[in-house]
Amino acid sequence: MTDAGLALGGPAPDFTLRDQFGQDVTLSSYRGTKAVLLLFYPFAFSNVCTGEMSAIRTRLDEFLTFDTEVLAISCDPIYALRAWSDADGLNFPLLSDFWPHGEVTRSYGVFNENDGGALRSSYVVDRDGNLAWAVHHALADARDIDEHLKQLRAAAD
């Protein structure tokens, strides 16, 4: 089991959130075609998050393929995500779970009630829309990007 009663192999909670450009992104739109890496992160512009997202940007061609997609989710407002995207060249979807505040983040059991942001957690959703992998990190600990890529590719096969 993962947080919020989610079970690996079970369905991923669907959602529609706006990206840094104000466009709606719906998780279930990838069902049947792509495996999706969901990266929940605490705050735009913070040190660890900036390092992680820059690492994804640098290797974006490995993460975004005909079979895979990456969606980064925080509780920051769209305008902060757009400023961060522009400042750091983050050219993949940064989704805002700002309002209703943290609703999607809560559905995945990774909302931090103490600071109002997301925990540093990741999920891989397979092509069938089921949770294939999950990992949770302490706020100060960066993700292992190689392991994330390995798990994403495995779910796409």
TIRO-2110 file (N, C-alpha, C; in Angstrom, 1 decimal):
// TIRO-2110
0.8, -1.2, 0.0, N, 1, A
0.0, 0.0, 0.0, CA, 1, A
0.9, 1.2, 0.0, C, 1, A
0.4, 2.3, -0.6, N, 2, A
1.0, 3.6, -0.5, CA, 2, A
0.2, 4.4, 0.4, C, 2, A
0.5, 5.7, 0.5, N, 3, A
-0.3, 6.6, 1.3, CA, 3, A
-1.7, 6.7, 0.8, C, 3, A
-2.6, 7.3, 1.6, N, 4, A
-4.0, 7.5, 1.2, CA, 4, A
-4.7, 6.3, 0.8, C, 4, A
-4.3, 5.1, 1.2, N, 5, A
-4.9, 3.9, 0.9, CA, 5, A
-4.7, 3.5, -0.6, C, 5, A
-3.8, 4.1, -1.3, N, 6, A
-3.6, 3.7, -2.7, CA, 6, A
-2.7, 2.4, -2.7, C, 6, A
-3.1, 1.5, -3.6, N, 7, A
-2.4, 0.3, -3.7, CA, 7, A
-1.6, 0.2, -5.0, C, 7, A
-0.4, -0.3, -5.0, N, 8, A
0.3, -0.5, -6.2, CA, 8, A
-0.4, -1.6, -7.0, C, 8, A
-0.6, -1.3, -8.3, N, 9, A
-1.4, -2.2, -9.1, CA, 9, A
-2.8, -1.7, -9.2, C, 9, A
-3.2, -0.8, -8.3, N, 10, A
-4.6, -0.3, -8.4, CA, 10, A
-4.6, 1.0, -9.2, C, 10, A
-5.8, 1.5, -9.4, N, 11, A
-5.9, 2.7, -10.2, CA, 11, A
-5.3, 4.0, -9.6, C, 11, A
-4.7, 4.8, -10.4, N, 12, A
-4.2, 6.1, -10.0, CA, 12, A
-5.3, 7.1, -10.0, C, 12, A
-5.4, 7.9, -8.9, N, 13, A
-6.5, 8.9, -8.9, CA, 13, A
-6.3, 9.8, -10.1, C, 13, A
-7.4, 10.0, -10.8, N, 14, A
-7.4, 10.9, -12.0, CA, 14, A
-7.5, 12.3, -11.6, C, 14, A
-7.0, 13.2, -12.4, N, 15, A
-7.1, 14.6, -12.1, CA, 15, A
-6.9, 15.4, -13.4, C, 15, A
-7.4, 16.7, -13.3, N, 16, A
-7.1, 17.7, -14.3, CA, 16, A
-6.5, 18.9, -13.6, C, 16, A
-5.3, 19.3, -13.9, N, 17, A
-4.7, 20.5, -13.3, CA, 17, A
-4.2, 21.3, -14.5, C, 17, A
-4.0, 22.6, -14.2, N, 18, A
-3.4, 23.5, -15.2, CA, 18, A
-1.9, 23.6, -15.0, C, 18, A
-1.3, 23.7, -16.2, N, 19, A
0.2, 23.8, -16.2, CA, 19, A
0.6, 25.2, -16.1, C, 19, A
1.9, 25.5, -16.3, N, 20, A
2.5, 26.8, -16.1, CA, 20, A
2.0, 27.8, -17.2, C, 20, A
1.4, 27.2, -18.2, N, 21, A
0.9, 28.1, -19.3, CA, 21, A
-0.6, 28.2, -19.3, C, 21, A
-1.2, 27.7, -18.2, N, 22, A
-2.7, 27.8, -18.1, CA, 22, A
-3.5, 26.7, -18.8, C, 22, A
-2.8, 25.7, -19.4, N, 23, A
-3.4, 24.7, -20.2, CA, 23, A
-3.8, 23.5, -19.2, C, 23, A
-5.0, 23.0, -19.4, N, 24, A
-5.4, 21.8, -18.7, CA, 24, A
-4.7, 20.5, -19.1, C, 24, A
-4.2, 19.8, -18.1, N, 25, A
-3.6, 18.5, -18.3, CA, 25, A
-4.4, 17.5, -17.5, C, 25, A
-4.8, 16.4, -18.1, N, 26, A
-5.6, 15.4, -17.5, CA, 26, A
-4.8, 14.1, -17.5, C, 26, A
-4.6, 13.5, -16.3, N, 27, A
-3.8, 12.2, -16.2, CA, 27, A
-4.4, 11.1, -17.1, C, 27, A
-5.7, 10.9, -17.1, N, 28, A
-6.3, 9.8, -17.8, CA, 28, A
-6.2, 10.0, -19.4, C, 28, A
-5.8, 11.2, -19.8, N, 29, A
-5.6, 11.4, -21.3, CA, 29, A
-4.5, 10.5, -21.8, C, 29, A
-3.6, 10.1, -20.9, N, 30, A
-2.4, 9.3, -21.3, CA, 30, A
-2.7, 7.8, -21.3, C, 30, A
-3.9, 7.4, -20.7, N, 31, A
-4.2, 6.0, -20.5, CA, 31, A
-4.3, 5.3, -21.9, C, 31, A
-3.7, 4.2, -22.0, N, 32, A
-3.6, 3.4, -23.2, CA, 32, A
-2.5, 3.8, -24.2, C, 32, A
-1.8, 4.9, -23.9, N, 33, A
-0.7, 5.3, -24.7, CA, 33, A
0.7, 5.5, -24.1, C, 33, A
0.6, 6.1, -22.8, N, 34, A
1.9, 6.4, -22.2, CA, 34, A
1.9, 6.0, -20.7, C, 34, A
3.1, 5.7, -20.2, N, 35, A
3.3, 5.6, -18.8, CA, 35, A
3.7, 7.0, -18.3, C, 35, A
3.3, 7.4, -17.1, N, 36, A
3.5, 8.7, -16.6, CA, 36, A
4.2, 8.7, -15.3, C, 36, A
5.2, 9.6, -15.2, N, 37, A
5.9, 9.8, -13.9, CA, 37, A
5.4, 11.0, -13.3, C, 37, A
4.8, 10.9, -12.1, N, 38, A
4.3, 12.0, -11.3, CA, 38, A
5.3, 12.4, -10.3, C, 38, A
5.8, 13.6, -10.3, N, 39, A
6.7, 14.1, -9.4, CA, 39, A
6.1, 15.2, -8.5, C, 39, A
5.7, 14.8, -7.3, N, 40, A
5.2, 15.8, -6.4, CA, 40, A
6.4, 16.5, -5.7, C, 40, A
6.4, 17.8, -5.7, N, 41, A
7.5, 18.5, -5.1, CA, 41, A
7.0, 19.7, -4.2, C, 41, A
7.8, 20.0, -3.2, N, 42, A
7.3, 21.0, -2.2, CA, 42, A
7.1, 22.4, -2.8, C, 42, A
8.1, 23.1, -3.3, N, 43, A
8.0, 24.5, -3.7, CA, 43, A
8.9, 24.8, -4.9, C, 43, A
8.3, 25.6, -5.8, N, 44, A
9.1, 26.2, -6.9, CA, 44, A
10.2, 27.1, -6.3, C, 44, A
11.3, 27.2, -7.0, N, 45, A
12.4, 28.0, -6.6, CA, 45, A
13.2, 27.5, -5.4, C, 45, A
12.8, 26.5, -4.7, N, 46, A
13.5, 26.0, -3.6, CA, 46, A
14.8, 25.2, -4.1, C, 46, A
15.8, 25.1, -3.3, N, 47, A
17.1, 24.5, -3.8, CA, 47, A
17.0, 23.1, -4.3, C, 47, A
16.4, 22.2, -3.5, N, 48, A
16.4, 20.8, -3.9, CA, 48, A
15.5, 20.6, -5.1, C, 48, A
14.3, 21.2, -5.0, N, 49, A
13.4, 21.1, -6.2, CA, 49, A
14.0, 21.7, -7.5, C, 49, A
14.7, 22.8, -7.4, N, 50, A
15.3, 23.4, -8.6, CA, 50, A
16.4, 22.4, -9.1, C, 50, A
17.1, 21.8, -8.2, N, 51, A
18.1, 20.8, -8.7, CA, 51, A
17.5, 19.6, -9.3, C, 51, A
16.4, 19.1, -8.8, N, 52, A
15.7, 17.9, -9.3, CA, 52, A
15.1, 18.3, -10.7, C, 52, A
14.4, 19.4, -10.8, N, 53, A
13.8, 19.7, -12.0, CA, 53, A
14.8, 20.1, -13.1, C, 53, A
15.9, 20.6, -12.7, N, 54, A
17.0, 20.9, -13.7, CA, 54, A
17.6, 19.6, -14.2, C, 54, A
17.7, 18.6, -13.4, N, 55, A
18.2, 17.3, -13.8, CA, 55, A
17.2, 16.7, -14.8, C, 55, A
15.9, 16.8, -14.6, N, 56, A
14.9, 16.3, -15.5, CA, 56, A
15.0, 17.0, -16.8, C, 56, A
15.1, 18.4, -16.7, N, 57, A
15.2, 19.2, -18.0, CA, 57, A
16.5, 18.8, -18.8, C, 57, A
17.6, 18.5, -18.1, N, 58, A
18.8, 18.2, -18.8, CA, 58, A
18.7, 16.8, -19.6, C, 58, A
17.9, 15.9, -19.0, N, 59, A
17.7, 14.6, -19.6, CA, 59, A
16.3, 14.4, -20.1, C, 59, A
15.6, 15.5, -20.5, N, 60, A
14.2, 15.4, -20.9, CA, 60, A
14.0, 14.5, -22.0, C, 60, A
14.9, 14.3, -23.0, N, 61, A
14.7, 13.4, -24.1, CA, 61, A
14.6, 12.0, -23.6, C, 61, A
15.2, 11.7, -22.5, N, 62, A
15.0, 10.3, -21.9, CA, 62, A
13.7, 10.1, -21.2, C, 62, A
13.2, 11.2, -20.7, N, 63, A
11.9, 11.1, -19.9, CA, 63, A
10.7, 11.2, -20.8, C, 63, A
10.7, 12.0, -21.8, N, 64, A
9.6, 12.3, -22.7, CA, 64, A
9.8, 11.5, -24.0, C, 64, A
9.1, 10.5, -24.2, N, 65, A
9.2, 9.7, -25.4, CA, 65, A
7.8, 9.4, -25.9, C, 65, A
7.7, 8.6, -27.0, N, 66, A
6.3, 8.2, -27.5, CA, 66, A
5.6, 7.4, -26.5, C, 66, A
6.3, 6.8, -25.5, N, 67, A
5.8, 5.9, -24.6, CA, 67, A
5.7, 6.4, -23.1, C, 67, A
6.3, 7.6, -22.9, N, 68, A
6.4, 8.1, -21.5, CA, 68, A
6.2, 9.6, -21.4, C, 68, A
5.7, 10.0, -20.3, N, 69, A
5.5, 11.4, -20.0, CA, 69, A
5.9, 11.7, -18.5, C, 69, A
6.3, 13.0, -18.3, N, 70, A
6.6, 13.4, -16.9, CA, 70, A
5.7, 14.6, -16.5, C, 70, A
5.1, 14.5, -15.4, N, 71, A
4.3, 15.6, -14.9, CA, 71, A
4.7, 16.0, -13.5, C, 71, A
5.1, 17.2, -13.3, N, 72, A
5.6, 17.7, -12.0, CA, 72, A
4.5, 18.5, -11.3, C, 72, A
4.2, 18.2, -10.0, N, 73, A
3.0, 18.8, -9.4, CA, 73, A
3.4, 19.4, -8.1, C, 73, A
3.0, 20.7, -7.9, N, 74, A
3.1, 21.3, -6.6, CA, 74, A
1.9, 22.1, -6.3, C, 74, A
1.8, 22.6, -5.1, N, 75, A
0.7, 23.4, -4.7, CA, 75, A
0.9, 24.9, -4.9, C, 75, A
1.9, 25.3, -5.7, N, 76, A
2.2, 26.6, -6.0, CA, 76, A
1.2, 27.2, -7.0, C, 76, A
0.9, 28.5, -7.1, N, 77, A
0.0, 29.0, -8.1, CA, 77, A
0.7, 29.0, -9.5, C, 77, A
-0.2, 29.0, -10.5, N, 78, A
0.3, 28.9, -11.9, CA, 78, A
1.4, 30.0, -12.1, C, 78, A
1.2, 31.2, -11.6, N, 79, A
2.0, 32.3, -11.9, CA, 79, A
3.4, 32.1, -11.4, C, 79, A
3.6, 31.5, -10.2, N, 80, A
4.9, 31.1, -9.7, CA, 80, A
5.5, 30.0, -10.6, C, 80, A
4.8, 29.1, -11.0, N, 81, A
5.3, 28.0, -11.9, CA, 81, A
5.8, 28.6, -13.2, C, 81, A
5.0, 29.5, -13.8, N, 82, A
5.4, 30.1, -15.0, CA, 82, A
6.7, 30.9, -14.8, C, 82, A
6.9, 31.6, -13.8, N, 83, A
8.1, 32.4, -13.5, CA, 83, A
9.3, 31.5, -13.3, C, 83, A
9.1, 30.4, -12.6, N, 84, A
10.1, 29.4, -12.4, CA, 84, A
10.5, 28.7, -13.7, C, 84, A
9.5, 28.3, -14.5, N, 85, A
9.7, 27.7, -15.8, CA, 85, A
10.6, 28.6, -16.7, C, 85, A
10.2, 29.9, -16.7, N, 86, A
10.9, 30.8, -17.5, CA, 86, A
12.3, 31.0, -17.0, C, 86, A
12.5, 31.2, -15.7, N, 87, A
13.8, 31.4, -15.1, CA, 87, A
14.8, 30.3, -15.3, C, 87, A
14.3, 29.0, -15.2, N, 88, A
15.1, 27.9, -15.2, CA, 88, A
15.0, 27.0, -16.5, C, 88, A
14.2, 27.5, -17.5, N, 89, A
14.1, 26.7, -18.7, CA, 89, A
13.4, 25.4, -18.5, C, 89, A
12.5, 25.3, -17.6, N, 90, A
11.8, 24.0, -17.4, CA, 90, A
10.6, 23.8, -18.4, C, 90, A
10.9, 23.1, -19.4, N, 91, A
10.0, 23.0, -20.6, CA, 91, A
9.2, 21.7, -20.6, C, 91, A
8.7, 21.3, -19.5, N, 92, A
7.8, 20.2, -19.3, CA, 92, A
6.7, 20.6, -18.4, C, 92, A
5.6, 19.9, -18.3, N, 93, A
4.5, 20.3, -17.5, CA, 93, A
4.8, 20.4, -16.0, C, 93, A
4.6, 21.7, -15.5, N, 94, A
4.6, 21.9, -14.1, CA, 94, A
3.2, 22.2, -13.7, C, 94, A
2.5, 21.3, -13.0, N, 95, A
1.1, 21.4, -12.7, CA, 95, A
0.8, 22.1, -11.4, C, 95, A
-0.2, 22.9, -11.3, N, 96, A
-0.5, 23.7, -10.1, CA, 96, A
-1.7, 23.0, -9.4, C, 96, A
-1.5, 22.6, -8.2, N, 97, A
-2.6, 22.0, -7.4, CA, 97, A
-2.9, 23.1, -6.3, C, 97, A
-3.0, 24.3, -6.7, N, 98, A
-3.2, 25.4, -5.8, CA, 98, A
-4.6, 25.5, -5.3, C, 98, A
-5.6, 25.3, -6.2, N, 99, A
-7.0, 25.5, -5.8, CA, 99, A
-7.9, 24.5, -6.5, C, 99, A
-8.8, 23.8, -5.8, N, 100, A
-8.8, 23.8, -4.3, CA, 100, A
-7.5, 23.3, -3.7, C, 100, A
-7.0, 24.0, -2.8, N, 101, A
-5.6, 23.8, -2.3, CA, 101, A
-5.2, 22.4, -2.0, C, 101, A
-4.3, 21.8, -2.8, N, 102, A
-3.8, 20.5, -2.5, CA, 102, A
-4.7, 19.4, -2.7, C, 102, A
-5.8, 19.5, -3.4, N, 103, A
-6.8, 18.5, -3.6, CA, 103, A
-6.2, 17.2, -4.2, C, 103, A
-5.5, 17.4, -5.3, N, 104, A
-4.9, 16.2, -6.0, CA, 104, A
-3.8, 15.6, -5.1, C, 104, A
-3.0, 16.5, -4.5, N, 105, A
-1.9, 16.1, -3.6, CA, 105, A
-2.4, 15.3, -2.5, C, 105, A
-3.5, 15.7, -1.9, N, 106, A
-4.2, 14.9, -0.8, CA, 106, A
-4.7, 13.6, -1.3, C, 106, A
-5.2, 13.5, -2.6, N, 107, A
-5.7, 12.3, -3.1, CA, 107, A
-4.6, 11.2, -3.2, C, 107, A
-3.4, 11.7, -3.4, N, 108, A
-2.2, 10.8, -3.4, CA, 108, A
-1.6, 10.6, -2.0, C, 108, A
-2.1, 11.3, -1.0, N, 109, A
-1.6, 11.1, 0.4, CA, 109, A
-0.3, 11.8, 0.6, C, 109, A
0.0, 12.8, -0.2, N, 110, A
1.3, 13.4, 0.0, CA, 110, A
1.2, 15.0, 0.2, C, 110, A
0.2, 15.4, 0.8, N, 111, A
0.0, 16.8, 1.2, CA, 111, A
0.6, 17.0, 2.6, C, 111, A
1.5, 18.0, 2.7, N, 112, A
2.1, 18.3, 4.0, CA, 112, A
1.2, 19.4, 4.7, C, 112, A
0.5, 18.9, 5.7, N, 113, A
-0.4, 19.8, 6.5, CA, 113, A
0.4, 20.9, 7.2, C, 113, A
1.7, 20.7, 7.5, N, 114, A
2.4, 21.7, 8.3, CA, 114, A
2.8, 22.9, 7.4, C, 114, A
3.1, 22.7, 6.2, N, 115, A
3.5, 23.9, 5.4, CA, 115, A
2.6, 24.1, 4.1, C, 115, A
1.6, 23.3, 3.9, N, 116, A
0.7, 23.6, 2.8, CA, 116, A
1.2, 23.2, 1.4, C, 116, A
2.3, 22.5, 1.4, N, 117, A
2.9, 22.0, 0.1, CA, 117, A
2.9, 20.5, 0.0, C, 117, A
3.4, 20.1, -1.1, N, 118, A
3.5, 18.6, -1.4, CA, 118, A
4.7, 18.1, -0.7, C, 118, A
4.6, 16.8, -0.4, N, 119, A
5.8, 16.1, 0.1, CA, 119, A
6.6, 15.7, -1.2, C, 119, A
7.9, 15.4, -1.0, N, 120, A
8.7, 15.0, -2.1, CA, 120, A
8.5, 13.5, -2.4, C, 120, A
7.5, 13.2, -3.2, N, 121, A
7.1, 11.9, -3.5, CA, 121, A
6.9, 11.7, -5.0, C, 121, A
7.0, 10.5, -5.5, N, 122, A
6.9, 10.1, -6.9, CA, 122, A
6.1, 8.9, -7.1, C, 122, A
5.3, 8.9, -8.2, N, 123, A
4.6, 7.7, -8.6, CA, 123, A
4.8, 7.5, -10.1, C, 123, A
4.8, 6.3, -10.5, N, 124, A
4.7, 5.9, -11.9, CA, 124, A
3.4, 5.3, -12.1, C, 124, A
2.7, 5.8, -13.1, N, 125, A
1.4, 5.3, -13.6, CA, 125, A
1.6, 4.6, -14.9, C, 125, A
1.2, 3.3, -15.0, N, 126, A
1.5, 2.5, -16.2, CA, 126, A
0.5, 2.9, -17.3, C, 126, A
0.6, 2.4, -18.4, N, 127, A
-0.3, 2.7, -19.6, CA, 127, A
-1.7, 2.4, -19.3, C, 127, A
-2.0, 1.5, -18.4, N, 128, A
-3.4, 1.2, -18.1, CA, 128, A
-4.0, 2.1, -17.0, C, 128, A
-3.2, 3.0, -16.5, N, 129, A
-3.7, 4.0, -15.5, CA, 129, A
-3.6, 3.5, -14.1, C, 129, A
-2.8, 2.4, -13.9, N, 130, A
-2.6, 1.9, -12.6, CA, 130, A
-1.2, 2.3, -12.0, C, 130, A
-1.2, 2.4, -10.7, N, 131, A
0.1, 2.7, -10.0, CA, 131, A
1.1, 1.6, -10.1, C, 131, A
2.2, 1.8, -10.7, N, 132, A
3.2, 0.8, -10.9, CA, 132, A
4.4, 0.9, -9.9, C, 132, A
4.6, 2.1, -9.3, N, 133, A
5.7, 2.3, -8.4, CA, 133, A
5.5, 3.6, -7.6, C, 133, A
6.0, 3.6, -6.4, N, 134, A
5.9, 4.8, -5.6, CA, 134, A
7.2, 4.9, -4.7, C, 134, A
7.6, 6.1, -4.5, N, 135, A
8.7, 6.3, -3.5, CA, 135, A
8.5, 7.7, -2.9, C, 135, A
8.9, 7.8, -1.6, N, 136, A
8.8, 9.0, -0.8, CA, 136, A
10.1, 9.4, -0.2, C, 136, A
10.4, 10.6, -0.3, N, 137, A
11.7, 11.1, 0.2, CA, 137, A
11.5, 12.2, 1.3, C, 137, A
12.5, 12.3, 2.2, N, 138, A
12.5, 13.4, 3.1, CA, 138, A
12.6, 14.7, 2.3, C, 138, A
12.1, 15.8, 2.9, N, 139, A
12.1, 17.1, 2.1, CA, 139, A
13.5, 17.5, 1.7, C, 139, A
14.5, 17.2, 2.5, N, 140, A
15.8, 17.6, 2.2, CA, 140, A
16.6, 16.7, 1.3, C, 140, A
16.0, 15.5, 1.0, N, 141, A
16.7, 14.5, 0.2, CA, 141, A
16.2, 14.5, -1.3, C, 141, A
17.1, 14.7, -2.2, N, 142, A
16.8, 14.7, -3.6, CA, 142, A
16.5, 13.3, -4.1, C, 142, A
15.7, 13.2, -5.1, N, 143, A
15.4, 11.9, -5.8, CA, 143, A
16.6, 11.4, -6.6, C, 143, A
16.5, 10.1, -6.7, N, 144, A
17.5, 9.4, -7.6, CA, 144, A
16.9, 9.4, -9.0, C, 144, A
17.3, 10.3, -9.8, N, 145, A
16.8, 10.5, -11.2, CA, 145, A
16.9, 9.2, -12.0, C, 145, A
18.1, 8.5, -11.9, N, 146, A
18.3, 7.3, -12.7, CA, 146, A
17.3, 6.2, -12.3, C, 146, A
17.0, 6.1, -11.0, N, 147, A
16.0, 5.1, -10.6, CA, 147, A
14.6, 5.4, -11.1, C, 147, A
14.3, 6.7, -11.1, N, 148, A
13.0, 7.2, -11.6, CA, 148, A
12.8, 6.8, -13.1, C, 148, A
13.9, 7.1, -13.8, N, 149, A
13.8, 6.8, -15.3, CA, 149, A
13.7, 5.3, -15.5, C, 149, A
14.4, 4.5, -14.7, N, 150, A
14.3, 3.0, -14.9, CA, 150, A
12.9, 2.6, -14.6, C, 150, A
12.3, 3.1, -13.5, N, 151, A
10.9, 2.7, -13.2, CA, 151, A
9.9, 3.1, -14.2, C, 151, A
10.1, 4.3, -14.8, N, 152, A
9.2, 4.9, -15.8, CA, 152, A
9.3, 4.0, -17.0, C, 152, A
10.5, 3.7, -17.5, N, 153, A
10.6, 2.8, -18.7, CA, 153, A
10.1, 1.4, -18.5, C, 153, A
10.2, 0.9, -17.3, N, 154, A
9.7, -0.4, -17.0, CA, 154, A
8.1, -0.4, -17.1, C, 154, A
7.5, 0.6, -16.7, N, 155, A
6.0, 0.7, -16.7, CA, 155, A
5.6, 0.9, -18.2, C, 155, A
6.4, 1.4, -19.0, N, 156, A
6.1, 1.7, -20.4, CA, 156, A
6.2, 0.4, -21.3, C, 156, A
6.9, -0.6, -20.8, N, 157, A
7.1, -1.8, -21.6, CA, 157, A
5.9, -2.7, -21.5, C, 157, A
END
